[in-house]
């Protein structure tokens, strides 16, 4: 069975609509910097985050058609797959990832309590909090795909741990 030919014009136009829709939340800082009323800014910022991207996605799918959407999605997923963490990692890499994961969680959890005893903790610059978040998110890539499976199992009710002998 022959698949229908995907129009290059529709593919480009649909791709542009998809990208513009997903980039619309980047306009939120511009909206919040205006002198419009708080209600208008809140409504517009909310739509830019949770309405406009979805509407643009529907429009893009309508322009692309099913075959065009599947084609574009396949290309994007193939490209993004190269950035995915490997499933299995070495023991050293796993331990480094666990330190990154645990340290960022522990610091974030203890900081409000320890700031009563150590006043410098209340005056930390914004970049230190951003760095902690980056370390936490990076730890998932360092730990590998197997750790992500373990972590996602925390949020599933019927998941069972399968114990395998250590080799």
C-alpha atoms as an extended CHARMM CRD file, in Angstrom:
* protein
*
       167  EXT
         1         1  UNK       CA              0.0000000000        0.0000000000        0.0000000000  PROA      1               0.0000000000
         2         2  UNK       CA              1.4610000000        3.3600000000       -1.0490000000  PROA      2               0.0000000000
         3         3  UNK       CA              1.5550000000        6.1780000000        1.4490000000  PROA      3               0.0000000000
         4         4  UNK       CA              0.3280000000        9.5510000000        0.2000000000  PROA      4               0.0000000000
         5         5  UNK       CA              2.9950000000       12.1410000000       -0.5800000000  PROA      5               0.0000000000
         6         6  UNK       CA              3.4580000000       14.7940000000        2.1040000000  PROA      6               0.0000000000
         7         7  UNK       CA              3.3860000000       18.3350000000        0.7180000000  PROA      7               0.0000000000
         8         8  UNK       CA              6.6080000000       20.1990000000        1.4810000000  PROA      8               0.0000000000
         9         9  UNK       CA              4.7050000000       23.4820000000        1.8530000000  PROA      9               0.0000000000
        10        10  UNK       CA              2.2650000000       21.9770000000        4.3480000000  PROA      10              0.0000000000
        11        11  UNK       CA              5.1500000000       20.3750000000        6.2440000000  PROA      11              0.0000000000
        12        12  UNK       CA              7.0230000000       23.6760000000        6.5510000000  PROA      12              0.0000000000
        13        13  UNK       CA              3.9200000000       25.6840000000        7.4140000000  PROA      13              0.0000000000
        14        14  UNK       CA              2.7620000000       23.1300000000        9.9920000000  PROA      14              0.0000000000
        15        15  UNK       CA              6.2450000000       23.0180000000       11.5220000000  PROA      15              0.0000000000
        16        16  UNK       CA              6.3540000000       26.8060000000       11.8070000000  PROA      16              0.0000000000
        17        17  UNK       CA              2.9090000000       26.8870000000       13.4440000000  PROA      17              0.0000000000
        18        18  UNK       CA              3.9870000000       24.1690000000       15.9000000000  PROA      18              0.0000000000
        19        19  UNK       CA              7.2080000000       25.9710000000       16.8450000000  PROA      19              0.0000000000
        20        20  UNK       CA              5.4910000000       29.3550000000       17.2210000000  PROA      20              0.0000000000
        21        21  UNK       CA              2.8590000000       27.7870000000       19.4480000000  PROA      21              0.0000000000
        22        22  UNK       CA              5.3720000000       26.0990000000       21.6990000000  PROA      22              0.0000000000
        23        23  UNK       CA              7.4530000000       29.2810000000       21.9260000000  PROA      23              0.0000000000
        24        24  UNK       CA              4.4810000000       31.4480000000       22.9350000000  PROA      24              0.0000000000
        25        25  UNK       CA              5.2330000000       31.1020000000       26.6920000000  PROA      25              0.0000000000
        26        26  UNK       CA              8.4430000000       33.0460000000       26.0200000000  PROA      26              0.0000000000
        27        27  UNK       CA              6.2470000000       36.1250000000       25.5560000000  PROA      27              0.0000000000
        28        28  UNK       CA              5.0610000000       36.0340000000       29.1910000000  PROA      28              0.0000000000
        29        29  UNK       CA              7.8520000000       38.3210000000       30.5030000000  PROA      29              0.0000000000
        30        30  UNK       CA              6.9390000000       40.8940000000       27.8530000000  PROA      30              0.0000000000
        31        31  UNK       CA              3.2840000000       40.7790000000       28.8870000000  PROA      31              0.0000000000
        32        32  UNK       CA              4.1270000000       41.1260000000       32.5860000000  PROA      32              0.0000000000
        33        33  UNK       CA              6.3670000000       44.1260000000       31.8530000000  PROA      33              0.0000000000
        34        34  UNK       CA              3.5020000000       46.1070000000       30.2920000000  PROA      34              0.0000000000
        35        35  UNK       CA              1.4300000000       48.6700000000       32.1630000000  PROA      35              0.0000000000
        36        36  UNK       CA             -1.8110000000       46.7950000000       31.4920000000  PROA      36              0.0000000000
        37        37  UNK       CA             -4.1480000000       45.9130000000       34.3520000000  PROA      37              0.0000000000
        38        38  UNK       CA             -3.2850000000       42.9170000000       36.5050000000  PROA      38              0.0000000000
        39        39  UNK       CA             -6.3510000000       41.0370000000       35.2600000000  PROA      39              0.0000000000
        40        40  UNK       CA             -5.4220000000       41.4160000000       31.6020000000  PROA      40              0.0000000000
        41        41  UNK       CA             -1.7850000000       40.4900000000       32.2480000000  PROA      41              0.0000000000
        42        42  UNK       CA             -2.8050000000       37.4280000000       34.2660000000  PROA      42              0.0000000000
        43        43  UNK       CA             -5.2890000000       36.2510000000       31.6710000000  PROA      43              0.0000000000
        44        44  UNK       CA             -2.9090000000       36.7730000000       28.7590000000  PROA      44              0.0000000000
        45        45  UNK       CA              0.0260000000       35.1470000000       30.5690000000  PROA      45              0.0000000000
        46        46  UNK       CA             -2.1560000000       32.1690000000       31.4520000000  PROA      46              0.0000000000
        47        47  UNK       CA             -3.2890000000       31.7860000000       27.8530000000  PROA      47              0.0000000000
        48        48  UNK       CA              0.2970000000       32.0450000000       26.6040000000  PROA      48              0.0000000000
        49        49  UNK       CA              1.2640000000       29.2100000000       28.9490000000  PROA      49              0.0000000000
        50        50  UNK       CA             -1.7870000000       26.9380000000       28.8970000000  PROA      50              0.0000000000
        51        51  UNK       CA             -3.9760000000       27.6420000000       25.9180000000  PROA      51              0.0000000000
        52        52  UNK       CA             -2.2450000000       29.1120000000       22.9490000000  PROA      52              0.0000000000
        53        53  UNK       CA              0.3680000000       26.3140000000       22.6120000000  PROA      53              0.0000000000
        54        54  UNK       CA             -2.3830000000       23.7060000000       22.5250000000  PROA      54              0.0000000000
        55        55  UNK       CA             -4.4810000000       25.6540000000       20.0150000000  PROA      55              0.0000000000
        56        56  UNK       CA             -1.4550000000       26.1200000000       17.7720000000  PROA      56              0.0000000000
        57        57  UNK       CA             -0.7190000000       22.3990000000       18.0460000000  PROA      57              0.0000000000
        58        58  UNK       CA             -4.2600000000       21.5760000000       16.8650000000  PROA      58              0.0000000000
        59        59  UNK       CA             -3.9370000000       24.0310000000       13.9850000000  PROA      59              0.0000000000
        60        60  UNK       CA             -0.5570000000       22.5180000000       13.0340000000  PROA      60              0.0000000000
        61        61  UNK       CA             -2.0190000000       19.0040000000       13.0450000000  PROA      61              0.0000000000
        62        62  UNK       CA             -4.8830000000       20.2160000000       10.8420000000  PROA      62              0.0000000000
        63        63  UNK       CA             -2.4210000000       21.7870000000        8.3920000000  PROA      63              0.0000000000
        64        64  UNK       CA             -0.0210000000       18.8210000000        8.4230000000  PROA      64              0.0000000000
        65        65  UNK       CA             -2.5900000000       16.0500000000        8.2860000000  PROA      65              0.0000000000
        66        66  UNK       CA             -2.0490000000       12.7220000000       10.0180000000  PROA      66              0.0000000000
        67        67  UNK       CA              0.8200000000       11.5840000000        7.7900000000  PROA      67              0.0000000000
        68        68  UNK       CA              2.6100000000       14.9280000000        8.0150000000  PROA      68              0.0000000000
        69        69  UNK       CA              2.2440000000       15.0630000000       11.7870000000  PROA      69              0.0000000000
        70        70  UNK       CA              3.5470000000       11.4980000000       12.1980000000  PROA      70              0.0000000000
        71        71  UNK       CA              6.4530000000       12.2630000000        9.8640000000  PROA      71              0.0000000000
        72        72  UNK       CA              7.4060000000       15.4510000000       11.7340000000  PROA      72              0.0000000000
        73        73  UNK       CA              7.0040000000       13.7920000000       15.1250000000  PROA      73              0.0000000000
        74        74  UNK       CA              9.2380000000       10.9050000000       14.0170000000  PROA      74              0.0000000000
        75        75  UNK       CA             11.9550000000       13.3050000000       12.8360000000  PROA      75              0.0000000000
        76        76  UNK       CA             11.8680000000       15.3190000000       16.0710000000  PROA      76              0.0000000000
        77        77  UNK       CA             11.9160000000       12.2130000000       18.2980000000  PROA      77              0.0000000000
        78        78  UNK       CA             14.8060000000       10.7410000000       16.3110000000  PROA      78              0.0000000000
        79        79  UNK       CA             16.7490000000       13.9630000000       16.8060000000  PROA      79              0.0000000000
        80        80  UNK       CA             15.9630000000       14.1910000000       20.5490000000  PROA      80              0.0000000000
        81        81  UNK       CA             16.8180000000       10.5440000000       21.1630000000  PROA      81              0.0000000000
        82        82  UNK       CA             20.5250000000       11.3370000000       20.8170000000  PROA      82              0.0000000000
        83        83  UNK       CA             20.2870000000       13.4790000000       23.9640000000  PROA      83              0.0000000000
        84        84  UNK       CA             18.5560000000       10.8080000000       26.0580000000  PROA      84              0.0000000000
        85        85  UNK       CA             20.6350000000        9.1940000000       28.7890000000  PROA      85              0.0000000000
        86        86  UNK       CA             21.8320000000        5.6280000000       28.2290000000  PROA      86              0.0000000000
        87        87  UNK       CA             19.8930000000        2.9090000000       30.0420000000  PROA      87              0.0000000000
        88        88  UNK       CA             22.8570000000        1.4320000000       31.9080000000  PROA      88              0.0000000000
        89        89  UNK       CA             25.7460000000        3.4230000000       33.3310000000  PROA      89              0.0000000000
        90        90  UNK       CA             28.9540000000        2.5050000000       35.1430000000  PROA      90              0.0000000000
        91        91  UNK       CA             29.0530000000        2.1740000000       38.9220000000  PROA      91              0.0000000000
        92        92  UNK       CA             31.1740000000        5.3390000000       39.2810000000  PROA      92              0.0000000000
        93        93  UNK       CA             28.7880000000        7.3700000000       37.1320000000  PROA      93              0.0000000000
        94        94  UNK       CA             25.8130000000        5.9930000000       39.0690000000  PROA      94              0.0000000000
        95        95  UNK       CA             27.3680000000        6.9850000000       42.3960000000  PROA      95              0.0000000000
        96        96  UNK       CA             28.2110000000       10.4760000000       41.1330000000  PROA      96              0.0000000000
        97        97  UNK       CA             24.6240000000       10.8470000000       39.9240000000  PROA      97              0.0000000000
        98        98  UNK       CA             23.2770000000        9.6890000000       43.2900000000  PROA      98              0.0000000000
        99        99  UNK       CA             25.4440000000       12.2620000000       45.0710000000  PROA      99              0.0000000000
       100       100  UNK       CA             24.1760000000       15.0030000000       42.7440000000  PROA      100             0.0000000000
       101       101  UNK       CA             20.5560000000       13.8810000000       43.1920000000  PROA      101             0.0000000000
       102       102  UNK       CA             20.7450000000       13.4670000000       46.9780000000  PROA      102             0.0000000000
       103       103  UNK       CA             22.8220000000       16.5740000000       47.6640000000  PROA      103             0.0000000000
       104       104  UNK       CA             20.5160000000       18.9230000000       45.7690000000  PROA      104             0.0000000000
       105       105  UNK       CA             17.4360000000       17.4540000000       47.4570000000  PROA      105             0.0000000000
       106       106  UNK       CA             19.0200000000       17.5340000000       50.9080000000  PROA      106             0.0000000000
       107       107  UNK       CA             20.2710000000       21.1210000000       50.5820000000  PROA      107             0.0000000000
       108       108  UNK       CA             16.9150000000       22.2990000000       49.2690000000  PROA      108             0.0000000000
       109       109  UNK       CA             15.1120000000       20.5700000000       52.1180000000  PROA      109             0.0000000000
       110       110  UNK       CA             17.4370000000       21.6540000000       54.9480000000  PROA      110             0.0000000000
       111       111  UNK       CA             18.1100000000       25.2610000000       53.8550000000  PROA      111             0.0000000000
       112       112  UNK       CA             14.9390000000       26.7780000000       55.3960000000  PROA      112             0.0000000000
       113       113  UNK       CA             15.6340000000       25.0490000000       58.7100000000  PROA      113             0.0000000000
       114       114  UNK       CA             19.3560000000       25.8260000000       58.8420000000  PROA      114             0.0000000000
       115       115  UNK       CA             18.8600000000       29.4920000000       57.8940000000  PROA      115             0.0000000000
       116       116  UNK       CA             17.7390000000       30.1450000000       61.4880000000  PROA      116             0.0000000000
       117       117  UNK       CA             21.1930000000       29.1040000000       62.6890000000  PROA      117             0.0000000000
       118       118  UNK       CA             23.3080000000       30.2990000000       59.7650000000  PROA      118             0.0000000000
       119       119  UNK       CA             22.2050000000       33.7570000000       58.6300000000  PROA      119             0.0000000000
       120       120  UNK       CA             24.2330000000       33.6830000000       55.3970000000  PROA      120             0.0000000000
       121       121  UNK       CA             21.8070000000       31.0630000000       54.0600000000  PROA      121             0.0000000000
       122       122  UNK       CA             19.0220000000       33.6690000000       53.9040000000  PROA      122             0.0000000000
       123       123  UNK       CA             21.1500000000       35.9510000000       51.7280000000  PROA      123             0.0000000000
       124       124  UNK       CA             22.0740000000       33.4610000000       48.9910000000  PROA      124             0.0000000000
       125       125  UNK       CA             21.8960000000       34.9000000000       45.4740000000  PROA      125             0.0000000000
       126       126  UNK       CA             19.3610000000       33.6210000000       42.9580000000  PROA      126             0.0000000000
       127       127  UNK       CA             22.0380000000       31.8870000000       40.8830000000  PROA      127             0.0000000000
       128       128  UNK       CA             22.7740000000       29.4800000000       43.7580000000  PROA      128             0.0000000000
       129       129  UNK       CA             19.1740000000       28.2390000000       43.7010000000  PROA      129             0.0000000000
       130       130  UNK       CA             19.2550000000       27.9350000000       39.9200000000  PROA      130             0.0000000000
       131       131  UNK       CA             22.5050000000       25.9700000000       40.1700000000  PROA      131             0.0000000000
       132       132  UNK       CA             20.8930000000       23.5750000000       42.6600000000  PROA      132             0.0000000000
       133       133  UNK       CA             18.0040000000       22.9860000000       40.2530000000  PROA      133             0.0000000000
       134       134  UNK       CA             20.3960000000       22.4050000000       37.3600000000  PROA      134             0.0000000000
       135       135  UNK       CA             22.3650000000       19.8790000000       39.4350000000  PROA      135             0.0000000000
       136       136  UNK       CA             19.1340000000       18.0770000000       40.3540000000  PROA      136             0.0000000000
       137       137  UNK       CA             17.9130000000       17.8900000000       36.7450000000  PROA      137             0.0000000000
       138       138  UNK       CA             21.3670000000       16.9120000000       35.4700000000  PROA      138             0.0000000000
       139       139  UNK       CA             21.5140000000       14.0490000000       37.9470000000  PROA      139             0.0000000000
       140       140  UNK       CA             18.7840000000       12.2280000000       35.9920000000  PROA      140             0.0000000000
       141       141  UNK       CA             20.9790000000       12.2750000000       32.8800000000  PROA      141             0.0000000000
       142       142  UNK       CA             24.0430000000       11.1810000000       34.8400000000  PROA      142             0.0000000000
       143       143  UNK       CA             22.1240000000        8.3480000000       36.5280000000  PROA      143             0.0000000000
       144       144  UNK       CA             20.8190000000        6.9490000000       33.2450000000  PROA      144             0.0000000000
       145       145  UNK       CA             17.5400000000        5.5390000000       32.0110000000  PROA      145             0.0000000000
       146       146  UNK       CA             17.4000000000        2.6600000000       34.4920000000  PROA      146             0.0000000000
       147       147  UNK       CA             17.2690000000        5.1580000000       37.3710000000  PROA      147             0.0000000000
       148       148  UNK       CA             14.4260000000        7.0160000000       35.6530000000  PROA      148             0.0000000000
       149       149  UNK       CA             12.4880000000        3.7410000000       35.5590000000  PROA      149             0.0000000000
       150       150  UNK       CA             13.1080000000        3.2760000000       39.2890000000  PROA      150             0.0000000000
       151       151  UNK       CA             12.1340000000        6.8670000000       40.0550000000  PROA      151             0.0000000000
       152       152  UNK       CA              8.9490000000        6.7590000000       37.9790000000  PROA      152             0.0000000000
       153       153  UNK       CA              8.0160000000        3.5420000000       39.8100000000  PROA      153             0.0000000000
       154       154  UNK       CA              7.5770000000        5.6410000000       42.9720000000  PROA      154             0.0000000000
       155       155  UNK       CA              4.4900000000        7.1900000000       41.4220000000  PROA      155             0.0000000000
       156       156  UNK       CA              2.8440000000        3.9660000000       40.2670000000  PROA      156             0.0000000000
       157       157  UNK       CA              0.7590000000        2.0290000000       42.7400000000  PROA      157             0.0000000000
       158       158  UNK       CA              1.2200000000       -1.5470000000       41.4990000000  PROA      158             0.0000000000
       159       159  UNK       CA              4.9440000000       -1.5250000000       40.7230000000  PROA      159             0.0000000000
       160       160  UNK       CA              6.9500000000       -4.3680000000       42.2700000000  PROA      160             0.0000000000
       161       161  UNK       CA             10.7070000000       -4.5310000000       42.7340000000  PROA      161             0.0000000000
       162       162  UNK       CA             12.2640000000       -7.5140000000       41.0160000000  PROA      162             0.0000000000
       163       163  UNK       CA             15.3720000000       -8.6020000000       42.9100000000  PROA      163             0.0000000000
       164       164  UNK       CA             18.1020000000       -9.9480000000       40.7260000000  PROA      164             0.0000000000
       165       165  UNK       CA             21.3820000000      -11.4100000000       41.9180000000  PROA      165             0.0000000000
       166       166  UNK       CA             24.2980000000       -8.9890000000       41.7220000000  PROA      166             0.0000000000
       167       167  UNK       CA             26.8680000000      -10.0820000000       39.1670000000  PROA      167             0.0000000000
